[in-house]
Amino acid sequence: GDFDALLSRIAKKPWGGEHAQNFLKFFHLPEHFAPAPKRKDESSHFFSPASSKNPIPIYSSFKQLKDYQFEVFSKAKKQLGPERSRFVIQMPTGSGKTRTSMEIVANMLNKHDGHVIWLAHSEELCSQAYGCFCELWPHLGQKEVTAYKAWGKHEIPLLNSSQSAFIVAGLQKLHAAKKKQDLQHRLSSIKARNCLIIVDEAHKTEAPTYKQAIKTILGDRTRVIGLTATPGRTEEIETKSLAEFYFNNVVNLPGGEFNDVIQMLRERSVLSRVEYIAIKTDINIELTAAQKNRMAETLPLPKKIVEDMGRKTLRNIEIIRRLEAECKNGKRILLFACSVEHSKLINSVLHYLGYQSGHIDGTTNSDRRRRLIEEFKDGGLQVLCNYGVLSTGFDAPNTDVVFITRPTQSPVLYSQMIGRGLRGPDIGGTEFCRLIDVQDNIIGFGDADRVYNLFEDYWN
């Protein structure tokens, strides 16, 4: 009837402008449901060194390396002396791995003619690295350098034989370019004067497609650094082929054993004091023989099992009940869901209960993703639900609660998730952070607490 016709007319209207604002106002929906404003996203930025004739604007204060970061920088600088050197830098989550590594990048660009390439697997990690370089280089740069984006919609750049460049490239973009004939000259232009490759999340080097992509830009004199935040005793770091790729060479923080380093960082307020709360469910998950074999080789839980867990009603009721208690106490919460569907469900229930919440997944467009992250950082959103996108490269120091609802047997993924709440007061974070972890009994794959116990040094 008339109602259906009206509904059809409304649904056909393009989403945006005054129509979207009126719709949200009428139904009392949050403003972030409207399309995010478009931003100009330049693919490169040219830097000239500052001089009396060329004063350059400084938009951010200079963050001096802390003493333990400087020691890592000094060790790395020494290791980078010989051409073709390779090693891993291992720094605990929250200790300033990106900032320390960017000091190495600046030093290499100042002292060598050529390019430095930073490789990462996610948009957030790429964006974080590019932003860190653009903040740091005006303070340290002694020469002309062009910074390039080569992830998402940004193309692999074509470099000339005389320029110096810093390139942040997505591993997927690099892998795709490797297979395109018309892009080979671009890859060759990078390879010709490539003095350093930094691989963020060093374990990604082990993926055959990524390893081959890295080799396409590996020049005769190229040095390689892998970055990792996981404890040195996890399987990923001990993998023989990974260790061999980095010449069995690791640069660590000073301070002895991993737990001693964590304690030192906590006492210096670099890391927050974490209260760990495990929510034990009554769900028993029995793996098939094929699933056990697959997990024994690759570690991640089968996706279907994780998605099914997000549909368990009693499990979700317990999650919502705990979320509501934290929201009533005014906490800012970052939630890792079991699936896209699960993240949207939790977000919808929170809206129904009257809390300011948002949802992000891999299909969320860049402008909306950026807007929601900014609202969470600014306090406009109390809860940010996500699946698969905010475990790396996402920095919101004032996160009070990290809520992990998805099970994982991967120490790397677990480290990335808990790391979002570990920033201490000394680096603009919180003194205390609560980590809430939903634990299920996975029958047939060893100790259910195996991955959690690897990180017990972080908990109070």
C-alpha angles and dihedrals in degrees: 000000000000092000093055091048091050091048091051092050092050092047091052094054114103111254110247147055123043093340092060093045092050091047093052092045093050094050094038093239125158117271092235088074087075117088112279115245114263117250129203106250110195117201095218145015127207118217125197120192115257118256139155088269094041111042110180126205116250113210099177137039119252113258106212116215114258116237095259090047090050090053090054089047091051093049091048092047090055092048090051093060097095118061117249091024117153134190145146124247110211115195124159118252109275097023096105104267095160095046092048092047092049089058087058090049092052092048092051094048092048094049102036136051109233144049138310117209122201113198125198136161102224137055091236093053092047092048092047093052094046092049092048091052093048090052095047105039097067087060098044107022118118098173144033112286133170118212114210133196113215105171135089109359093352116102130228104268126239107229128202123228097255107043129094116223143181111209126190107197133181113234090226091052091050092048092050092048091052089065096048116088094203091059098051093094089055092052090046091053089056095044094050095068102018108139099169140018120193116195111201109213096022094208088071086073088075095065104101094222092051094044090054091047091052091051091056090068097034106116129196092264100032119134119207130209124185119201124211137168100189123105112272092242096065121111095246094061093042094051105126098222092048092050090048092051088057092043092249089284124138131178112203137182115269116257109078123252122031094252090052090054092050091050091049092051092048093050089051091051092242089119124041122238105257124214107203119208120181118199105204114205129202090232115121115197116198115199124213119237090255091051092049091051092048092050092047088058104036106017102218118114115246108273094231092057092051092047092050090053089058088061096055105117099204091046090052092047089056091048093050092046091054092044091052091051091052092045092052088055090055096248123159107230134197111196127198109204132203094241143345089269091051093049091051091048094052091045092051093049091050090052090050089052090052102255126135104247139156138195131217131180137159093280095054108113118246097250094051092043091052092047094051092047091050091049090051092049092047093049097250090118120048095191129032113193118195145165123208102339113073102053091094138031093016116120119187104149095185094064108135099185133029107197115195113191097161119085118230138177092191115104090198095055092042091051091051093051098047090044091071090074103037100088109120131209093268090067098037098275136111129287092225131032128181119219113199113191126187107214125194128186109254105195116212101025108088126254113004089214095051098109094038093052091057087068101040090115087073096058126085 
